[in-house]
Amino acid sequence: HTLHTAHVTTGIKRKPRSQYPKMTTETDEKKKADDASKKAAELAAKLQGLAKPLLDAIVFAIPLMIKYGRLLRANIEKLPANAFNFLVGFIFCFFGGLYPVLFAAIQAAEYGGRKAVMDAVHDISDEALKIIDESKKDDKVDDDGDGKADVDQLATKEFVQRKFLLVLKKMDPHKIDNAINSVYRVWLAVAAVLTIEFARAISLALAISDFMKQPIDRYVAPTIKKVVPDDYDKWVPVILGWICKSIGMSIAWYIQSVRSAFASALIGGLMMARAAYAALVERNINLGGLIKDNHEDTMVDEMLSYVFAAMGFIFQLGIGFKLPFPLNLALWPFELGEWSVRWLVTSSATIPK
């Protein structure tokens, strides 16, 4: 009774048991750290196991890409001027909305130093082929004379280290440095042009991602952090930010694709019509007097361009600005280039607070 009276008179109130913070023992923390380290070690072991197959795939794919890329370029350069213009117009007319940023970057690079980039790519390709050839020779080396290649007897870590040192030994650093500097200088000019040309799409993408990120950080991130180990929960807001930016980019650039598809269909259709008209004039095919020597004296090329433009825009709209199979496999470098340039241009911009 006395204790109860003292408690009341002093005005001290006990907190409910649920309001006291939960204590985490050192054993639980150590267990979590051990589990995280174990998972990291397992992931590292899996990645190391992929090193040799991945290198074999790269050694097989890169020479083929370089070979057929150079062959395609040589054949395109042999095309007559009208055929080349028709081909370029066809690409713009039927695929301009699928790769608007990539085509705009190519056009900007045409004035910002396309030749320098092509020379740089050629130098890098030569170095890649040289290193791949040296790597194939290294795969056959048997210094200990036991009848087995030395690389087949190495652990993954030693194998990666050996190939890395081989690259450093055989690569021409000055040529690579000059090539990278050339590409970077042209990219700065291209990025400036693209930022201005697609400012509306970039602003919309950033606005959407910023609008989504605030509620996600408030309601979604705390829930995810509870199920993620403590050592990795610092990545949750970063990854969620990437996801928000990707969603914003997808929405904004889809709208931009519709606008670009319409404009590129008109430009490409006119290029196709003019190229076809010029080919008919060269072959003295007048179609009963419809084809004049000067295209400005007739409306045939304009009418034909409208037909091509309508076909190109409807085609792009029909496929939803996504290539169907198997065209998506054949043109995957364009897909990779388009999304890479979109991400770089959008990421380099900031939204005002």
Secondary structure, 3 states (H helix, E strand, C coil): CHHHHHHHHHCCCCCCHHHCCCCCCHHHHHHHHHHHHHHHHHHHHHHHHCHHHHHHHHHHHHHHHHHHHHHHHHHHHCCCHHHHHHHHHHHHHHHCCCCHHHHHHHHHHHHHCHHHHHHHHHHHHHHHHHHHHHHHHHHCCCCCCCCCCHHHHCCHHHHHHHHHHHHHHHCCHHHHHHHHHHHHHHHHHHHHHHHHHCHHHHHHHHHHHHHHHHHHHHHHHHHHHHHCCCCCHHHHHHHHHHHHHHHHHHHHHHHHHHHHHHHHHHHHHHHHHHHHHHHHHHCCCCCCCCCCCCHHHCCHHHHHHHHHHHHHHHHHHHCCCCCCCCHHHHCHHHHHHHHHHHHHHHHHCCCCC
